[in-house]
Amino acid sequence: MKKIGIIGGGISGLYFANILNNHKDYEYKIYEKLKNPRVDVGYGIQLSVNSIKLLNKIGFKNIPASDLSFPTKINFFNLNNNEKISEIDLKQFNDNQNRYTTLKRSTLLKFLIQNIPESKIKYNVTLKNVENSNIIKANFSDNSSENFDYLIVTDGALSNSRSLVAENEILPKFNNCLALRANLKQNTNHDISIFMGPKFHYVVYPVNQKNDFNFVAIFKKKLSKSELNNHNIYQSENFLSFFKKILNSYSDIKFENLEETKVFPIFISNKIPISKYKNIYMSGDALFTFPPSFAQGASQSIETANDIFQCINNNSKKKYQIRLKKILSVNWRSKLNSFAFQVSNPMLIFLRNFLFKRLLKSKLFLNYYIGKIYNE
Ligand SMILES: Cc1cc2nc3c(=O)[nH]c(=O)nc-3n(C[C@H](O)[C@H](O)[C@H](O)COP(=O)(O)OP(=O)(O)OC[C@H]3O[C@@H](n4cnc5c(N)ncnc54)[C@H](O)[C@@H]3O)c2cc1C
């Protein structure tokens, strides 16, 4: 029986635990910093078919369809005049069993945690250090220790555990963007809509079949070091009025119609950290944090967890190495999207719109740019 420690009970860690539930020759324990399960997280998440295929293997299909949405298009609009520029038909990447899906994060987390026995998650605990000889000895903040054959570090973008296991710790950097997330009622469009404006874009999509929508806007904004570290300012009147002013002057969706708004800075990785230890893996945002403009963070977190399991089970690192290459190809696409969604120079806007109209109709381009990530 192999014993595996999972640091962080988010999307990647919980997915990994679900795989282990189906393989009885592994024993595991999850160590989560929060005091309680994090199933009440609002807002939405988009999952492309690459992760839906893996989620379906652990029973995702049993979630009631009313708690999910299956958008068939991504529509791109010019924020200044609401003119539609182009669209991507998402159906071409689906198959009979697996469809592009949007949902509430809470729906995903509840599903991922439902089959994890309570005794297998320890809350309110973080990793303090690791000693590695033949076996990994993990020491925790509550002064407990445990021996493992493998350790999976999946404690998110601002991971504290990464520095304990990586030989080249590379901290994700603030990318001069703030995200404003909110819930929205009464939108009528059941596809994904991306409104692109100078230095600011927003995305709206349904999260179920009950008229609940997710709203996320990404704004370019530089912050000083002290502003960045002061989490209270994000919800301050000053900050919120900054968003309110931009939204109310440019967008059809008015700030007053948004519910449960939350502002936070976006951190992104530049390099992939390498583990110091053969049997310790990093996964999800702890391994690499993408700009959110390709909506691939969670999908990659799930795929990476699956690859790590294959490596452990087959005693070969090949899948992980291939995954690291894929992460880099997702990264440049995410960065390119971020740039394209927010260009401000009129010449570049013209060029972007021209290319969107042309390229998004080309099967060859879509298969290369999107199909390679969703379907290979
Ligand atoms: C604005 C925005 C929109 C996004 N939209 C999408 C999208 O539509 N589709 C998509 O695929 N991705 C999206 N993402 C990315 C996605 O949310 C992340 O990539 C994904 O949540 C990463 O999963 P994870 O398991 O690695 O980390 P998380 O889900 O962050 O989980 C980490 C867990 O570790 C715990 N933890 C933290 N520190 C410690 C510690 N020291 N010890 C123990 N536990 C700890 C945390 O409490 C948490 O439970 C978006 C990101 C942003 C910023």
The ligand as an SDF file (V2000), in Angstrom:
LIG
                    3D

 53 58  0  0  0  0  0  0  0  0999 V2000
  -10.4190   35.6290  -12.3980 C   0  0  0  0  0  0  0  0  0  0  0  0
  -10.1130   34.1740  -12.6070 C   0  0  0  0  0  0  0  0  0  0  0  0
  -10.9810   33.4260  -13.3730 C   0  0  0  0  0  0  0  0  0  0  0  0
  -10.6810   32.0600  -13.6230 C   0  0  0  0  0  0  0  0  0  0  0  0
  -11.5320   31.3550  -14.3960 N   0  0  0  0  0  0  0  0  0  0  0  0
  -11.2050   30.0840  -14.7210 C   0  0  0  0  0  0  0  0  0  0  0  0
  -12.0370   29.3300  -15.5990 C   0  0  0  0  0  0  0  0  0  0  0  0
  -13.0770   29.8000  -16.0370 O   0  0  0  0  0  0  0  0  0  0  0  0
  -11.6560   28.0680  -15.9320 N   0  0  0  0  0  0  0  0  0  0  0  0
  -10.5060   27.5140  -15.4320 C   0  0  0  0  0  0  0  0  0  0  0  0
  -10.1810   26.3700  -15.8030 O   0  0  0  0  0  0  0  0  0  0  0  0
   -9.7180   28.1860  -14.5620 N   0  0  0  0  0  0  0  0  0  0  0  0
  -10.0340   29.4440  -14.1950 C   0  0  0  0  0  0  0  0  0  0  0  0
   -9.2460   30.1300  -13.3340 N   0  0  0  0  0  0  0  0  0  0  0  0
   -8.1010   29.4370  -12.7180 C   0  0  0  0  0  0  0  0  0  0  0  0
   -8.5400   28.4460  -11.6430 C   0  0  0  0  0  0  0  0  0  0  0  0
   -9.3890   29.0650  -10.6970 O   0  0  0  0  0  0  0  0  0  0  0  0
   -7.3160   27.8940  -10.9290 C   0  0  0  0  0  0  0  0  0  0  0  0
   -6.3580   27.5350  -11.8710 O   0  0  0  0  0  0  0  0  0  0  0  0
   -7.6790   26.6680  -10.0840 C   0  0  0  0  0  0  0  0  0  0  0  0
   -8.5810   27.0170   -9.0590 O   0  0  0  0  0  0  0  0  0  0  0  0
   -6.4110   26.0700   -9.4790 C   0  0  0  0  0  0  0  0  0  0  0  0
   -6.7420   24.9580   -8.6830 O   0  0  0  0  0  0  0  0  0  0  0  0
   -5.7440   24.5040   -7.5260 P   0  0  0  0  0  0  0  0  0  0  0  0
   -6.3190   23.2800   -6.9510 O   0  0  0  0  0  0  0  0  0  0  0  0
   -4.3620   24.4690   -8.0410 O   0  0  0  0  0  0  0  0  0  0  0  0
   -5.7620   25.6860   -6.4880 O   0  0  0  0  0  0  0  0  0  0  0  0
   -6.9690   26.1960   -5.5790 P   0  0  0  0  0  0  0  0  0  0  0  0
   -8.2760   25.8300   -6.1730 O   0  0  0  0  0  0  0  0  0  0  0  0
   -6.6570   27.6200   -5.3090 O   0  0  0  0  0  0  0  0  0  0  0  0
   -6.8030   25.3410   -4.2450 O   0  0  0  0  0  0  0  0  0  0  0  0
   -5.7130   25.4890   -3.3670 C   0  0  0  0  0  0  0  0  0  0  0  0
   -6.1330   24.9720   -1.9920 C   0  0  0  0  0  0  0  0  0  0  0  0
   -4.9980   24.9400   -1.1330 O   0  0  0  0  0  0  0  0  0  0  0  0
   -5.3340   25.5450    0.1150 C   0  0  0  0  0  0  0  0  0  0  0  0
   -4.0950   26.0920    0.6920 N   0  0  0  0  0  0  0  0  0  0  0  0
   -3.5050   27.2800    0.4450 C   0  0  0  0  0  0  0  0  0  0  0  0
   -2.3500   27.3660    1.1160 N   0  0  0  0  0  0  0  0  0  0  0  0
   -2.1910   26.2150    1.7940 C   0  0  0  0  0  0  0  0  0  0  0  0
   -1.1800   25.6970    2.6330 C   0  0  0  0  0  0  0  0  0  0  0  0
   -0.0770   26.3910    2.9310 N   0  0  0  0  0  0  0  0  0  0  0  0
   -1.3450   24.4540    3.1690 N   0  0  0  0  0  0  0  0  0  0  0  0
   -2.4670   23.7110    2.8730 C   0  0  0  0  0  0  0  0  0  0  0  0
   -3.4520   24.1530    2.0670 N   0  0  0  0  0  0  0  0  0  0  0  0
   -3.3160   25.3910    1.5230 C   0  0  0  0  0  0  0  0  0  0  0  0
   -6.3760   26.5820   -0.2300 C   0  0  0  0  0  0  0  0  0  0  0  0
   -7.1610   26.9330    0.8850 O   0  0  0  0  0  0  0  0  0  0  0  0
   -7.1760   25.8560   -1.3240 C   0  0  0  0  0  0  0  0  0  0  0  0
   -8.2000   25.0590   -0.7770 O   0  0  0  0  0  0  0  0  0  0  0  0
   -9.5090   31.4750  -13.0630 C   0  0  0  0  0  0  0  0  0  0  0  0
   -8.6670   32.2280  -12.2610 C   0  0  0  0  0  0  0  0  0  0  0  0
   -8.9500   33.5690  -12.0380 C   0  0  0  0  0  0  0  0  0  0  0  0
   -7.9990   34.3710  -11.2010 C   0  0  0  0  0  0  0  0  0  0  0  0
  1  2  1  0
  2  3  1  0
  2 52  2  0
  3  4  2  0
  4  5  1  0
  4 50  1  0
  5  6  2  0
  6  7  1  0
  6 13  1  0
  7  8  2  0
  7  9  1  0
  9 10  1  0
 10 11  2  0
 10 12  1  0
 12 13  2  0
 13 14  1  0
 14 15  1  0
 14 50  1  0
 15 16  1  0
 16 17  1  0
 16 18  1  0
 18 19  1  0
 18 20  1  0
 20 21  1  0
 20 22  1  0
 22 23  1  0
 23 24  1  0
 24 25  2  0
 24 26  1  0
 24 27  1  0
 27 28  1  0
 28 29  2  0
 28 30  1  0
 28 31  1  0
 31 32  1  0
 32 33  1  0
 33 34  1  0
 33 48  1  0
 34 35  1  0
 35 36  1  0
 35 46  1  0
 36 37  1  0
 36 45  1  0
 37 38  2  0
 38 39  1  0
 39 40  1  0
 39 45  2  0
 40 41  1  0
 40 42  2  0
 42 43  1  0
 43 44  2  0
 44 45  1  0
 46 47  1  0
 46 48  1  0
 48 49  1  0
 50 51  2  0
 51 52  1  0
 52 53  1  0
M  END
$$$$
